[in-house]
Amino acid sequence: MGKSKQRTVATILTMSLVAIILITFYYDITKRTKPLEEDLSEVEVLLSKDLELYYPATPKDVVKLYSKMLQTLYTDLEEEQINALAFKIRELYDTELLEINPEEDYLNNIYTEILAWRNAERLITNFSFVNEDDNVIDEIDGREYATIHIIYTFQEKAKYLQEWRFLLRKDSDGNWKILGWNYIPEGE
């Protein structure tokens, strides 16, 4: 083999080795720096949200986050996770709703509902926003209110849908807070 062929083979081997080292280095770096949320469970992701710094911007975003929390709350969580998520949900509530739902009563109601849901083997499998035309923002007595419509898909013995209407009010910090909600019977 001539010197030029030896150099070509040596160059190819050297370049291949450098490429392998670079690919291994890149893989190692990306594996270490992948987003933290990929390693977290759904409940951990929801609990890690800092609502003081990153509060949802729109009424729809608030209801979406609430629905995701609700969907997760009624899964098979441990007591500590239930408490933490229940209190995280309360951060989305308007002060008026918080006043009529003291923490102890709220937690008792949550645990009662969770037990009933587990006995019925009920889950929220999905949710989607509907009636976009019915979602309105109004000003009443100098305060802004929003109405958001959402459909929850429940799985029990069979799948079924329920439409709910949420009422939100903008607080003094400019955040939309849940003031209440109600079930809309089919056909209304």
Residue pairs with C-beta under 8 A, 6 or more apart in sequence:
1 9
37 45
37 48
40 48
42 68
42 72
43 72
43 75
43 77
43 81
43 85
46 65
46 68
46 69
46 72
46 85
46 88
47 81
47 84
47 85
47 88
49 65
49 88
51 88
51 91
51 92
55 175
56 62
56 64
56 65
56 176
58 176
59 135
59 137
59 146
59 148
59 166
59 168
59 176
60 129
60 135
60 148
61 176
62 92
62 168
62 176
62 177
62 178
63 129
63 148
63 150
63 166
63 168
63 178
64 129
65 92
66 89
66 92
66 166
66 178
67 124
67 127
67 150
67 152
69 85
69 88
69 89
69 92
70 89
70 124
71 123
71 124
71 127
72 85
73 82
73 85
73 86
73 89
73 110
73 114
74 113
74 114
74 117
74 122
74 123
74 124
75 123
76 118
77 85
82 110
82 111
82 114
83 107
86 106
86 107
86 110
87 103
90 98
90 103
90 106
92 177
92 178
93 101
93 177
93 178
94 168
94 169
94 171
94 177
94 178
94 179
95 171
95 177
96 169
96 179
97 177
97 178
97 179
97 180
101 109
116 122
117 123
120 156
121 156
121 157
122 154
122 155
122 156
123 154
123 155
123 156
124 152
124 153
124 154
124 155
125 153
125 154
125 155
125 159
126 152
126 153
127 150
127 151
127 152
127 153
128 150
128 151
128 153
129 135
129 148
129 149
129 150
129 151
130 149
130 150
130 151
130 163
131 149
131 163
134 147
134 149
135 146
135 147
135 148
135 149
136 146
136 147
137 144
137 145
137 146
138 144
138 145
138 146
138 147
139 145
143 169
143 170
144 169
144 170
145 167
145 168
145 169
145 170
145 179
146 167
146 168
146 169
146 170
146 176
147 165
147 166
147 167
147 168
148 165
148 166
148 168
149 163
149 164
149 165
149 166
149 184
150 163
150 164
150 166
151 161
151 162
151 163
151 164
152 161
152 162
152 164
153 159
153 160
153 161
154 160
154 161
154 162
162 183
162 184
163 183
163 184
163 186
164 181
164 182
164 183
164 184
165 181
165 182
165 184
166 178
166 180
166 181
167 178
167 179
167 180
167 181
168 176
168 177
168 178
168 179
169 176
169 177
169 179
170 176
170 177
171 177
